[in-house]
């Protein structure tokens, strides 16, 4: 059985929205992506964008509650 993504159109739409957001120079965490774009799998969308040639950078940030999360950004030099 082939691995078929039934949400392919939604994933593509999220990818476009996330890329447009990152092109503004802002960073994005998983929680922000969920609130802004309804995206539960930000790391997967970022991986797809990287595979498309976008130089998205990630960094670990420590929150006030001690938890560590990833934050993604697109350096302005890469914002085509």
N, C-alpha and C positions, 0 to 999 in steps of 0.2 A: 504494500500500500504506500503510495506517495505521500510525502509530508506536504500538506497543502495548508497555507495560511488563509483561513476564511476571513480574516480581518485585513487583508492586504490593502484595500482602499483606505481604510482608516489609518493604517500604519504610514502610508505614503502621505496622507494629509498631515499627520502629526509630524512627520519628518520635515515637511515644508514649513510648518509653523515654528518648529524648534529651530530650524536653520535661520529663518527670518528673525527670530528673537535673538539668537546668538550673534547675528550680523550687526546688531545694534551695539555690540560691545559689552552687553550684560552677561553675567554668569547665571547658571541654572543648576538647581539641585533637583533630586527626585521629587521631593515634596512640592516644590514650585511647579514642576512639570505636570504633576497630578492636578494641582489647582488650576493652572493656566490652560492646559491642553487636554486634560483627561488622560494623560499618558502614564500608565502603570509601569512601563518598561523603558525608562529613559536610557539606560545603558545600552539596550538593544538598538534604539534609534540612533544613538551616538555612534555605535559600531557601524551601522549602515552608512551614516554620513561620512565617517572616516574612510570606509571602503569606496565611497564615491569621490574621495580625494580631498575632503575638507580636513584641515589641520587642527582639529578640536583638541584642546588641552584639558587635562583634568588635574585636580588637586584635592587632597583630603583636607577637610576643615573640621575643627573640633567645635561642637555646639556648646552652649552654656550648660546643658545638662550632662556634658561629658561624652556624648556620643560623637562618633566620627562619621562623616558623610562625604560623598564625592560632589564636587562642584565642577561643572563643565563650562568652558569659555572658548570663544573663537578669537584668537589674536587678530587685531584689526588689519594687520598686513595680509591675513588669509581671507578676509571678508571680500570676496570677489565682487 
